[in-house]
Amino acid sequence: MWPEVPARPRTARMLSLFLASLVIPLVQASAFQQSPSQQKCINALNKNLAKVAKTMGKHVCKCIKLGAKGALGGTIEDCANDTGTFGADKVANAKQKTIDKQNAKCSEAPEFGATNAANVNDVAMTLELDLIHGLLGANLDPAILPSGDPGSRCQRDVARAAKKCQDAKLKAFNRCKKSGLEDGSITEASGLEACMGADPKGKIQKACVDQLGEKISKKCVGVDPVSAFPPYDPNQALPVFVDALVQCNVCRALNDADALERDCDLFDDGLPNQSCEEGSVSMELAIDAKLVSDQLSLPVGLAAPPLDPNDPNAPVRLFVVEQAGRIRLIEDGTLLATPFLSITGLVLSGGERGLLSMAFHPDYATNGLFFVNYTRAGDGDTVVARYQVSGDPDLADLNSAAVVITVAQPFANHNGGNLAFGPDGLLYIGLGDGGAGGDPFNQAQDDTTLLGKMLRIDVDATDQGNYGIPPSNPFTDPNDGVLDEIWAKGLRNPWRYSFDRSMGDLYIGDVGQGDWEEIDFQPAASTGGENWGWRLLEGSSCFNPATNCDPGMLTTLPVYEYPNIGGSAVIGGFVYRGAAIPELQGTYFYSDNKFPSFVRTFEVVGGAAQNHTDRTADLQDAGASLDFVTSMGEDSRGELYIVDGDGELYKIIPEP
């Protein structure tokens, strides 16, 4: 069952009916079909109805912000009754545009135009309990909101628990929807109503009633004012302030700068302070996602060879890494049947192990060399190996294999696994701390092991066998006690990192232990030697020891960090340098492996992360199913992609 919510006032019910009227006339009963013309129609309905929901959310969020500050008396009813002050005309215009688009896009399927759109379910979810019940049933009178230290454990823990509740609802809804569409039990948009309360495994009850109630009862005792945190009774409605906390996340998901400012004004929802600095939020430029393939098997990475300067019209070739040990080739949108490389017999795959990445030599166009990183069958040790393309550009030569470097792995996790060539033509190899939890051997700070480090080697030299040590590496003094391959240290699990192809800066997504996910930034002018702090620090907070860790000048703090809420794992991305969306030049895209995943952006200006924007809603509106993002990728022209572990690859494109 969904958690019980307060009875909604008449105004709230009226607005709920308005929201329903927005969707239902467009999605009345019809069998679910997928002819090209009908799918085109469905996609138009999905996208434009979601825009209406987004406009509606911004309108109400802006009203809430001013109302909470006293301009309207502080009630959501005032916002529901408002008809023009905060842009209700924009809602009406968005609705009309949706109808116009529907008429245009569905002209080739007139029998389908105003009927079926089962895929529109995400709109229904957006306007579900958190936006209707919580938003419209809550009273944001500041007197009943939490007060005191914004960083109090009460507020932080309850915010996190509320977010887990929200995630549990979304996950249950999507599972129900997917199952119903597959077995045929859902053939109409109206059939999705049954999924709104589906909780066959009791996970919503656990997250939204048991665990959330436990947090309130245990963490909020004695908080002033006490009336804001009443003893929790599962038979009673959720405390009003919890609805407000959940609504904060809804507004944020709608990319509303005003709502973000409201978050910072009223309470700490567990998000990092950088997001709350004045001027740090940019207005969103709408983007879309285009499905490239949904026929991949556990994809974990994507790479593309450097563009041949002698052939600017060369096809777009994408090499997708599958965890089991295959590299699949997609050429101009077509997935080739035969893998470019298959080394499944060499790879130990499962969990965090497998074939984890590939990187093309900067001179691939002339030498045909590329490199792979995998965990070895038998012992799970890390292997970086070199291969060469065969006479067929679509097939690698298996007989060309040469091991470059191996690193013993004491545990099954935290292998790192990425490879990237820097603007200096050298290969950067990211290694995790060896696994287990908390880096029990403190290997990230141990200069006699390669674990927990960023390595930098010269694959065109041979003084170490199949590689060499660049003389410009920071620890080449034979008496310094540091392994020569080390470029930087203090990393926990640098799963994905990349170089800005224009500026040469290095961005590292380092997966956190349990509290903080971090993105590290190394400017192009760096001469190496940074210590990113693990395990002394997790992000910028003390980890071991938990207090008084005194990092002093020994560590480099992340350029950005965000709290780990319910199993987060940062997926480092890329700085956009493509031509399709010139407005986003210099914008860094990143994601998270948590279900459901998100895609967010920021820009580094003067060494600080600014202009934070959540792009998830836009990409989902365009049909992207961001369930389990494992990586992001960049093609030879600088355009960006999203790799989803469910087997999908999406390209980020401008909104038409």
C-alpha positions as CSV (number, residue, x, y, z in Angstrom):
1,M,0.0,0.0,0.0
2,W,1.0,3.6,-0.5
3,P,1.6,5.4,2.8
4,E,-1.5,7.1,4.0
5,V,-1.7,10.8,3.2
6,P,-3.7,13.6,4.6
7,A,-7.2,14.2,3.2
8,R,-7.0,16.6,0.4
9,P,-9.0,19.8,0.4
10,R,-11.5,20.5,-2.3
11,T,-9.1,22.7,-4.2
12,A,-6.5,19.9,-4.3
13,R,-9.1,17.5,-5.6
14,M,-10.1,20.0,-8.3
15,L,-6.5,20.4,-9.4
16,S,-6.1,16.6,-9.4
17,L,-9.0,16.4,-11.7
18,F,-7.5,19.1,-13.9
19,L,-4.3,17.1,-14.1
20,A,-6.3,14.0,-15.0
21,S,-8.1,15.9,-17.7
22,L,-4.8,16.8,-19.1
23,V,-3.9,13.2,-19.7
24,I,-6.9,11.0,-20.0
25,P,-8.5,12.6,-23.1
26,L,-5.3,11.9,-25.0
27,V,-4.9,8.3,-23.9
28,Q,-8.3,6.6,-24.0
29,A,-8.6,2.9,-24.4
30,S,-7.1,1.1,-27.4
31,A,-4.9,-1.9,-28.0
32,F,-1.2,-1.2,-27.7
33,Q,0.4,-1.3,-31.1
34,Q,3.8,-0.3,-32.5
35,S,3.6,0.4,-36.2
36,P,6.1,3.2,-37.2
37,S,3.4,5.8,-37.7
38,Q,1.7,4.9,-34.4
39,Q,5.0,4.8,-32.5
40,K,5.7,8.3,-33.9
41,C,2.4,9.4,-32.5
42,I,3.0,7.8,-29.1
43,N,6.5,9.4,-28.8
44,A,5.0,12.8,-29.5
45,L,2.4,12.3,-26.8
46,N,5.0,11.1,-24.3
47,K,7.3,14.0,-24.9
48,N,4.7,16.8,-25.0
49,L,2.6,15.5,-22.1
50,A,5.7,15.4,-20.0
51,K,6.4,19.0,-20.9
52,V,3.0,20.0,-19.7
53,A,3.7,18.2,-16.4
54,K,7.0,20.0,-16.2
55,T,5.4,23.4,-16.8
56,M,2.8,22.6,-14.2
57,G,5.4,21.6,-11.7
58,K,7.4,24.8,-12.2
59,H,4.3,26.9,-11.9
60,V,3.3,25.3,-8.6
61,C,6.9,25.2,-7.3
62,K,7.3,28.9,-7.8
63,C,4.0,29.6,-6.0
64,I,5.1,27.4,-3.1
65,K,8.4,29.3,-2.8
66,L,6.7,32.6,-2.4
67,G,3.9,31.2,-0.4
68,A,6.3,29.7,2.1
69,K,7.9,33.1,2.5
70,G,4.6,34.5,3.5
71,A,3.5,36.2,0.2
72,L,0.4,34.0,-0.1
73,G,-0.1,32.9,3.5
74,G,1.9,29.8,3.2
75,T,-0.7,27.2,1.9
76,I,-0.6,25.1,-1.2
77,E,-4.3,25.8,-1.6
78,D,-3.4,29.4,-2.5
79,C,-1.2,28.0,-5.3
80,A,-3.9,25.8,-6.6
81,N,-6.3,28.7,-6.7
82,D,-3.9,31.0,-8.5
83,T,-4.9,31.5,-12.1
84,G,-2.3,33.9,-13.5
85,T,0.2,35.4,-11.2
86,F,2.7,32.5,-11.4
87,G,2.3,31.5,-15.1
88,A,-0.8,29.4,-15.3
89,D,-1.1,30.8,-18.8
90,K,2.1,28.9,-19.6
91,V,0.4,25.7,-18.5
92,A,-2.5,26.4,-20.8
93,N,-0.1,27.2,-23.7
94,A,1.8,24.0,-23.1
95,K,-1.3,22.0,-23.1
96,Q,-2.4,23.6,-26.4
97,K,1.0,22.9,-27.9
98,T,0.6,19.3,-26.9
99,I,-2.7,19.0,-28.7
100,D,-1.3,20.7,-31.8
101,K,1.7,18.4,-31.8
102,Q,-0.6,15.4,-31.4
103,N,-2.7,16.5,-34.4
104,A,0.5,16.9,-36.5
105,K,2.4,13.8,-35.4
106,C,-0.6,11.5,-35.5
107,S,-1.9,12.5,-38.9
108,E,-0.6,9.2,-40.4
109,A,-2.5,7.2,-37.8
110,P,-5.8,9.1,-37.3
111,E,-7.4,6.1,-35.7
112,F,-4.7,6.1,-33.1
113,G,-4.2,9.8,-32.6
114,A,-6.4,10.5,-29.6
115,T,-6.4,7.1,-28.1
116,N,-3.7,4.8,-26.9
117,A,-0.4,5.9,-25.4
118,A,0.6,3.3,-22.8
119,N,4.1,4.7,-22.8
120,V,2.7,8.0,-21.3
121,N,2.8,6.3,-17.9
122,D,5.8,8.3,-16.8
123,V,3.7,11.4,-16.9
124,A,1.2,9.7,-14.6
125,M,4.1,8.9,-12.3
126,T,5.4,12.4,-12.3
127,L,1.9,13.7,-11.2
128,E,1.4,10.8,-8.7
129,L,1.2,11.0,-5.0
130,D,4.4,13.1,-4.4
131,L,3.2,15.9,-6.7
132,I,-0.6,15.7,-6.0
133,H,-1.1,14.4,-2.5
134,G,2.1,15.6,-0.9
135,L,2.3,18.9,-2.8
136,L,-1.3,19.9,-2.6
137,G,-2.1,18.4,0.8
138,A,0.8,19.9,2.6
139,N,0.8,23.3,4.4
140,L,4.2,25.0,4.1
141,D,3.7,27.4,7.0
142,P,7.3,27.9,8.1
143,A,6.2,27.5,11.7
144,I,5.8,23.8,11.2
145,L,9.0,23.2,9.2
146,P,12.1,21.9,11.0
147,S,14.3,24.5,12.5
148,G,17.7,24.6,14.1
149,D,21.0,23.5,12.5
150,P,20.4,22.9,8.8
151,G,22.9,20.0,8.9
152,S,21.1,18.2,11.8
153,R,21.1,14.5,11.6
154,C,17.4,14.5,12.0
155,Q,16.7,16.5,8.8
156,R,19.4,14.7,6.8
157,D,18.4,11.2,7.7
158,V,14.7,11.8,7.3
159,A,15.4,13.5,3.9
160,R,17.3,10.4,2.8
161,A,14.6,8.1,4.0
162,A,12.0,10.1,2.2
163,K,14.0,9.8,-1.0
164,K,14.2,6.0,-0.6
165,C,10.5,6.0,-0.2
166,Q,10.0,7.9,-3.4
167,D,12.5,5.6,-5.2
168,A,10.6,2.5,-3.9
169,K,7.4,3.8,-5.4
170,L,8.9,4.5,-8.8
171,K,10.6,1.2,-8.9
172,A,7.5,-0.7,-8.0
173,F,5.4,1.2,-10.5
174,N,7.9,0.6,-13.4
175,R,8.1,-3.1,-12.6
176,C,4.3,-3.4,-12.6
177,K,4.1,-1.5,-15.9
178,K,6.8,-3.5,-17.6
179,S,5.3,-6.8,-16.5
180,G,1.8,-5.7,-17.6
181,L,2.9,-4.6,-21.0
182,E,4.9,-7.8,-21.6
183,D,2.2,-10.3,-20.5
184,G,-0.6,-8.3,-22.1
185,S,-2.5,-7.6,-18.9
186,I,-2.1,-3.8,-19.6
187,T,-3.3,-2.9,-23.0
188,E,-4.7,0.6,-22.2
189,A,-3.3,3.7,-20.6
190,S,-6.1,3.4,-18.0
191,G,-4.7,0.0,-17.0
192,L,-1.7,1.7,-15.5
193,E,-3.9,2.9,-12.6
194,A,-3.5,-0.6,-11.1
195,C,0.2,0.0,-10.9
196,M,-0.1,3.1,-8.8
197,G,-0.6,1.1,-5.7
198,A,1.1,-2.1,-6.6
199,D,3.5,-3.4,-3.9
200,P,3.6,-7.2,-4.3
201,K,7.0,-7.5,-2.4
202,G,6.1,-5.0,0.3
203,K,9.0,-2.8,-0.5
204,I,6.9,0.4,-0.4
205,Q,5.5,-0.5,3.0
206,K,9.1,-1.1,4.2
207,A,10.6,2.1,2.8
208,C,7.7,4.5,3.2
209,V,6.2,3.3,6.5
210,D,8.5,1.1,8.5
211,Q,12.0,2.7,7.7
212,L,10.8,6.2,7.3
213,G,8.8,6.0,10.5
214,E,11.8,4.5,12.3
215,K,14.0,7.4,11.2
216,I,11.5,10.0,12.4
217,S,11.0,8.3,15.7
218,K,14.7,7.7,16.5
219,K,16.5,10.6,14.9
220,C,14.2,13.4,15.6
221,V,13.6,13.2,19.4
222,G,14.0,16.5,21.1
223,V,14.2,18.5,17.9
224,D,12.9,22.1,18.2
225,P,10.1,22.6,17.6
226,V,9.0,19.2,18.8
227,S,5.7,19.7,17.1
228,A,7.5,19.4,13.7
229,F,8.5,15.8,14.5
230,P,5.6,14.0,16.3
231,P,6.0,10.4,17.4
232,Y,5.4,8.3,14.3
233,D,2.3,6.1,14.1
234,P,2.0,4.0,10.9
235,N,-1.7,4.3,11.2
236,Q,-1.5,8.1,10.9
237,A,-0.7,10.3,8.0
238,L,2.9,11.1,7.3
239,P,4.1,14.3,9.1
240,V,3.6,17.3,6.9
241,F,7.3,18.2,6.7
242,V,8.1,14.8,5.2
243,D,5.8,15.6,2.3
244,A,7.6,18.9,2.0
245,L,11.0,17.1,1.9
246,V,9.7,14.7,-0.8
247,Q,8.3,17.6,-2.8
248,C,11.7,19.2,-2.7
249,N,13.0,16.3,-4.7
250,V,10.1,16.5,-7.1
251,C,10.7,20.2,-7.8
252,R,14.4,19.5,-8.2
253,A,13.7,16.7,-10.7
254,L,11.6,19.2,-12.7
255,N,14.7,21.4,-13.0
256,D,13.2,24.4,-11.4
257,A,15.8,27.0,-10.2
258,D,13.2,28.6,-8.0
259,A,12.5,25.4,-6.2
260,L,16.2,24.8,-5.7
261,E,16.5,28.2,-4.1
262,R,13.5,27.3,-1.9
263,D,15.2,24.1,-0.9
264,C,18.2,26.0,0.4
265,D,16.0,28.6,2.2
266,L,13.9,26.2,4.1
267,F,15.8,23.0,4.9
268,D,18.7,20.8,4.1
269,D,17.5,17.9,1.9
270,G,20.9,16.1,2.1
271,L,22.2,17.7,-1.1
272,P,25.7,19.3,-1.2
273,N,26.0,23.0,-0.3
274,Q,27.6,23.8,-3.7
275,S,24.1,23.5,-5.3
276,C,22.8,26.2,-2.9
277,E,25.3,28.9,-3.7
278,E,23.8,32.0,-5.2
279,G,24.2,31.9,-9.0
280,S,25.1,28.3,-9.1
281,V,22.0,27.1,-10.9
282,S,21.6,27.6,-14.6
283,M,18.4,27.6,-16.5
284,E,18.0,24.4,-18.4
285,L,18.6,24.1,-22.1
286,A,16.3,21.2,-23.2
287,I,18.0,18.1,-24.6
288,D,16.7,14.8,-25.9
289,A,17.9,11.2,-26.0
290,K,17.9,9.0,-29.1
291,L,18.0,5.2,-28.8
292,V,20.9,3.8,-30.7
293,S,20.5,0.2,-29.8
294,D,18.6,-1.9,-27.2
295,Q,20.2,-5.2,-28.3
296,L,23.3,-5.2,-26.1
297,S,24.2,-7.6,-23.3
298,L,25.3,-6.0,-20.0
299,P,27.1,-3.1,-21.7
300,V,29.6,-1.3,-19.4
301,G,31.5,1.1,-21.6
302,L,31.8,2.8,-25.0
303,A,34.8,4.0,-27.0
304,A,35.5,5.4,-30.4
305,P,38.7,5.7,-32.4
306,P,40.1,9.1,-33.1
307,L,38.5,10.7,-36.2
308,D,40.7,10.2,-39.3
309,P,41.5,13.8,-40.3
310,N,41.8,12.6,-43.9
311,D,38.2,11.4,-43.9
312,P,35.8,13.9,-42.3
313,N,32.8,12.0,-43.7
314,A,33.9,8.7,-42.1
315,P,31.0,6.7,-40.6
316,V,30.2,7.0,-36.9
317,R,31.7,3.9,-35.4
318,L,30.9,3.1,-31.7
319,F,32.7,0.2,-29.9
320,V,30.5,-1.0,-27.0
321,V,32.2,-3.0,-24.2
322,E,30.1,-5.9,-22.9
323,Q,31.0,-7.2,-19.4
324,A,31.2,-10.8,-20.4
325,G,34.2,-10.2,-22.6
326,R,32.9,-8.9,-26.0
327,I,33.3,-5.6,-27.8
328,R,30.3,-4.9,-30.2
329,L,30.6,-2.6,-33.1
330,I,27.8,-0.1,-34.1
331,E,28.3,1.6,-37.4
332,D,26.1,4.5,-38.4
333,G,23.4,3.2,-36.0
334,T,23.6,-0.5,-37.0
335,L,24.8,-3.1,-34.5
336,L,26.9,-5.6,-36.4
337,A,26.2,-9.3,-35.7
338,T,29.8,-10.4,-35.2
339,P,31.7,-8.9,-32.2
340,F,34.7,-6.8,-33.0
341,L,36.5,-8.8,-30.2
342,S,35.4,-11.7,-28.1
343,I,37.7,-12.9,-25.2
344,T,35.1,-14.4,-22.9
345,G,37.4,-17.3,-22.2
346,L,40.0,-15.0,-20.7
347,V,37.6,-12.9,-18.6
348,L,36.2,-13.5,-15.1
349,S,32.9,-11.8,-15.3
350,G,30.3,-11.0,-12.6
351,G,29.7,-8.3,-10.0
352,E,32.3,-5.6,-10.5
353,R,34.5,-8.0,-12.6
354,G,34.6,-8.5,-16.4
355,L,35.8,-6.8,-19.5
356,L,35.6,-3.3,-18.2
357,S,36.9,-0.8,-20.8
358,M,38.8,-0.2,-24.0
359,A,40.9,2.7,-25.4
360,F,42.2,3.4,-28.9
361,H,45.8,4.3,-29.4
362,P,45.9,8.0,-30.6
363,D,47.5,6.7,-33.9
364,Y,44.9,4.0,-34.4
365,A,44.2,5.1,-37.9
366,T,47.8,4.1,-38.9
367,N,48.8,1.5,-36.4
368,G,45.5,-0.2,-35.5
369,L,46.3,-0.6,-31.9
370,F,43.8,-0.6,-29.0
371,F,43.9,-1.6,-25.3
372,V,41.5,-3.4,-23.0
373,N,41.2,-3.7,-19.3
374,Y,39.7,-6.9,-17.8
375,T,39.8,-9.2,-14.8
376,R,41.5,-12.4,-15.5
377,A,39.7,-15.8,-15.4
378,G,41.0,-17.9,-12.5
379,D,42.3,-15.3,-10.1
380,G,40.5,-12.1,-10.9
381,D,43.6,-10.0,-11.3
382,T,43.6,-6.9,-13.5
383,V,45.1,-7.3,-17.0
384,V,45.7,-4.4,-19.4
385,A,46.4,-5.9,-22.8
386,R,47.1,-4.6,-26.3
387,Y,45.4,-5.8,-29.5
388,Q,45.5,-4.8,-33.1
389,V,42.8,-4.7,-35.7
390,S,42.9,-7.3,-38.4
391,G,42.8,-6.8,-42.2
392,D,39.0,-6.4,-41.7
393,P,38.3,-3.1,-39.9
394,D,35.3,-4.7,-38.2
395,L,37.4,-7.5,-36.6
396,A,40.2,-7.5,-34.1
397,D,43.2,-9.9,-34.5
398,L,43.0,-12.3,-31.6
399,N,46.6,-13.4,-32.3
400,S,47.9,-9.9,-31.7
401,A,47.3,-10.0,-28.0
402,A,50.1,-8.8,-25.8
403,V,49.8,-8.2,-22.0
404,V,51.0,-4.8,-21.0
405,I,50.6,-4.9,-17.2
406,T,48.9,-7.0,-14.6
407,V,47.9,-6.0,-11.1
408,A,47.0,-8.5,-8.3
409,Q,43.5,-7.9,-6.9
410,P,43.0,-9.1,-3.3
411,F,39.2,-8.9,-3.4
412,A,36.5,-9.1,-6.0
413,N,35.5,-5.4,-6.0
414,H,37.0,-2.0,-6.5
415,N,39.0,-2.9,-9.6
416,G,38.7,0.5,-11.2
417,G,38.8,-0.7,-14.8
418,N,39.0,2.4,-17.0
419,L,41.5,3.3,-19.6
420,A,42.0,6.7,-21.3
421,F,44.7,8.3,-23.4
422,G,45.6,11.8,-22.3
423,P,46.3,14.7,-24.5
424,D,50.0,13.9,-24.0
425,G,49.5,10.6,-25.8
426,L,50.1,8.5,-22.6
427,L,47.8,5.9,-21.2
428,Y,46.1,6.5,-17.9
429,I,45.0,3.5,-15.9
430,G,42.7,3.9,-13.0
431,L,42.9,1.3,-10.2
432,G,40.6,0.9,-7.2
433,D,41.9,0.3,-3.7
434,G,41.7,-3.5,-4.0
435,G,38.2,-4.0,-2.5
436,A,36.5,-5.3,0.6
437,G,35.2,-2.1,2.3
438,G,37.0,0.9,3.9
439,D,40.3,0.0,2.2
440,P,41.4,-2.3,5.1
441,F,45.1,-2.3,4.1
442,N,45.1,1.5,3.4
443,Q,46.4,0.7,-0.1
444,A,45.3,3.9,-1.7
445,Q,47.9,5.7,0.5
446,D,50.5,3.0,0.2
447,D,53.2,4.1,-2.3
448,T,54.5,0.5,-2.8
449,T,51.3,-0.8,-4.5
450,L,49.5,0.4,-7.6
451,L,46.1,-0.1,-6.0
452,G,44.1,3.0,-5.3
453,K,46.1,5.0,-7.9
454,M,46.0,6.6,-11.2
455,L,48.8,5.2,-13.4
456,R,50.5,6.9,-16.3
457,I,52.5,4.8,-18.8
458,D,54.0,5.1,-22.3
459,V,52.7,2.3,-24.4
460,D,55.1,3.1,-27.2
461,A,58.2,2.5,-25.0
462,T,59.6,-0.8,-23.9
463,D,61.8,-0.2,-20.9
464,Q,59.3,-2.1,-18.7
465,G,58.5,-4.8,-21.3
466,N,55.4,-3.7,-23.2
467,Y,55.4,-0.2,-21.8
468,G,57.7,2.5,-20.4
469,I,57.8,5.0,-17.6
470,P,57.4,8.6,-18.8
471,P,60.3,10.7,-17.5
472,S,57.8,13.4,-16.5
473,N,56.0,11.2,-14.1
474,P,56.1,12.7,-10.6
475,F,57.8,9.8,-8.7
476,T,60.6,8.7,-10.9
477,D,63.4,9.3,-8.3
478,P,64.8,5.8,-7.5
479,N,65.1,6.8,-3.9
480,D,61.6,8.2,-3.2
481,G,60.1,4.8,-2.4
482,V,57.2,5.4,-4.8
483,L,56.4,3.2,-7.7
484,D,57.3,4.9,-10.9
485,E,54.0,4.2,-12.7
486,I,52.0,6.3,-10.2
487,W,50.6,9.6,-11.4
488,A,48.3,10.4,-8.5
489,K,46.9,8.5,-5.5
490,G,44.2,8.4,-2.8
491,L,41.4,6.9,-5.0
492,R,38.8,4.5,-3.9
493,N,37.3,3.2,-7.1
494,P,37.8,5.5,-10.2
495,W,35.3,3.6,-12.3
496,R,35.1,6.2,-15.1
497,Y,37.2,9.2,-15.9
498,S,37.9,11.3,-19.0
499,F,39.9,14.1,-20.5
500,D,38.3,17.3,-21.8
501,R,39.3,16.9,-25.5
502,S,39.5,20.7,-25.9
503,M,41.2,21.9,-22.6
504,G,43.0,18.7,-21.5
505,D,41.6,18.7,-18.0
506,L,41.0,15.3,-16.3
507,Y,37.7,14.6,-14.6
508,I,37.6,11.5,-12.3
509,G,34.4,9.9,-11.0
510,D,35.5,8.2,-7.7
511,V,32.9,5.9,-6.2
512,G,32.3,6.6,-2.5
513,Q,32.1,4.2,0.5
514,G,28.7,5.0,1.8
515,D,28.2,8.7,2.4
516,W,29.7,10.7,-0.4
517,E,30.2,10.4,-4.2
518,E,33.0,12.6,-5.6
519,I,34.2,14.0,-8.8
520,D,37.9,15.0,-8.9
521,F,39.3,17.6,-11.2
522,Q,42.9,17.8,-12.4
523,P,43.7,20.8,-14.6
524,A,45.7,20.2,-17.7
525,A,48.7,22.1,-16.3
526,S,49.1,19.6,-13.5
527,T,52.4,17.8,-13.2
528,G,50.8,15.0,-11.2
529,G,51.3,13.8,-7.7
530,E,47.9,14.7,-6.3
531,N,46.5,12.8,-3.4
532,W,42.7,12.6,-3.6
533,G,42.5,11.7,0.1
534,W,41.0,8.2,0.4
535,R,40.9,6.5,3.0
536,L,41.7,9.5,5.2
537,L,38.8,11.3,3.5
538,E,35.6,10.3,1.8
539,G,34.9,13.3,-0.4
540,S,35.9,16.2,1.8
541,S,34.8,14.5,5.0
542,C,36.9,12.5,7.5
543,F,36.6,8.7,7.0
544,N,39.5,7.0,8.8
545,P,39.7,8.4,11.5
546,A,36.1,9.5,11.5
547,T,36.9,12.8,13.2
548,N,40.0,15.1,13.6
549,C,41.6,13.6,10.5
550,D,43.5,16.8,9.7
551,P,44.3,16.4,6.0
552,G,46.2,19.7,6.0
553,M,47.8,20.4,2.6
554,L,48.4,16.7,1.9
555,T,45.2,16.1,-0.1
556,T,43.4,17.6,-3.1
557,L,39.6,17.9,-2.4
558,P,37.0,17.0,-5.0
559,V,35.7,19.7,-7.3
560,Y,32.2,18.3,-6.5
561,E,30.6,15.8,-4.2
562,Y,27.1,14.7,-3.5
563,P,25.6,12.4,-0.8
564,N,25.2,8.7,-1.3
565,I,21.5,8.1,-0.9
566,G,20.4,4.5,-1.2
567,G,23.3,2.8,-3.1
568,S,24.7,5.6,-5.2
569,A,27.8,5.0,-7.3
570,V,29.0,8.0,-9.4
571,I,29.5,7.4,-13.1
572,G,32.1,9.8,-14.3
573,G,31.3,11.3,-17.7
574,F,32.6,13.7,-20.3
575,V,32.9,17.4,-21.1
576,Y,30.7,18.1,-24.1
577,R,32.7,19.2,-27.1
578,G,30.4,18.2,-29.9
579,A,28.8,20.4,-32.6
580,A,25.2,19.4,-32.3
581,I,24.5,21.4,-29.1
582,P,26.9,24.4,-29.1
583,E,25.2,26.0,-26.1
584,L,26.5,23.2,-23.9
585,Q,30.2,23.5,-25.0
586,G,32.3,23.0,-21.9
587,T,29.5,21.4,-19.8
588,Y,30.5,18.2,-17.9
589,F,27.9,15.4,-18.0
590,Y,27.9,12.6,-15.3
591,S,25.6,10.0,-14.0
592,D,25.0,7.5,-11.2
593,N,24.5,3.7,-11.2
594,K,21.7,3.9,-8.6
595,F,18.2,2.8,-9.7
596,P,16.7,4.8,-11.2
597,S,19.8,6.6,-12.6
598,F,20.1,10.3,-13.3
599,V,22.1,12.4,-15.7
600,R,23.3,15.8,-14.4
601,T,25.7,18.5,-15.5
602,F,27.9,21.3,-14.2
603,E,30.7,23.5,-15.5
604,V,34.1,24.0,-13.9
605,V,34.8,27.8,-13.7
606,G,37.8,29.0,-11.9
607,G,38.4,25.6,-10.3
608,A,34.8,25.4,-8.9
609,A,31.8,23.4,-10.1
610,Q,29.0,25.8,-11.1
611,N,25.7,25.8,-13.1
612,H,24.4,22.5,-11.8
613,T,21.5,21.2,-13.8
614,D,19.6,17.9,-13.7
615,R,19.0,16.7,-17.2
616,T,17.2,13.5,-16.3
617,A,13.6,14.6,-16.9
618,D,14.4,15.8,-20.4
619,L,16.1,12.5,-21.3
620,Q,13.3,10.5,-19.8
621,D,10.7,12.6,-21.6
622,A,12.4,11.7,-24.8
623,G,12.0,8.0,-24.0
624,A,15.3,7.1,-22.4
625,S,15.0,4.4,-19.8
626,L,17.7,5.3,-17.3
627,D,17.4,2.3,-15.1
628,F,21.0,1.2,-14.6
629,V,23.5,3.6,-16.2
630,T,27.0,1.9,-16.2
631,S,28.9,4.4,-18.3
632,M,28.9,7.4,-20.5
633,G,30.7,7.6,-23.8
634,E,32.0,10.0,-26.4
635,D,32.2,9.4,-30.2
636,S,35.0,10.7,-32.5
637,R,33.1,13.9,-33.1
638,G,32.6,14.8,-29.4
639,E,28.9,13.8,-29.2
640,L,27.9,12.0,-25.9
641,Y,26.2,8.8,-25.2
642,I,24.6,7.0,-22.2
643,V,25.2,3.3,-21.6
644,D,22.5,1.6,-19.7
645,G,23.2,-1.9,-18.2
646,D,19.8,-3.1,-19.3
647,G,21.2,-3.3,-22.8
648,E,20.5,0.1,-24.2
649,L,22.7,2.8,-25.7
650,Y,21.3,6.4,-26.0
651,K,22.8,9.4,-27.8
652,I,22.3,12.8,-26.3
653,I,20.9,15.2,-28.9
654,P,19.4,18.7,-29.1
655,E,15.7,19.0,-28.6
656,P,14.0,19.2,-32.1
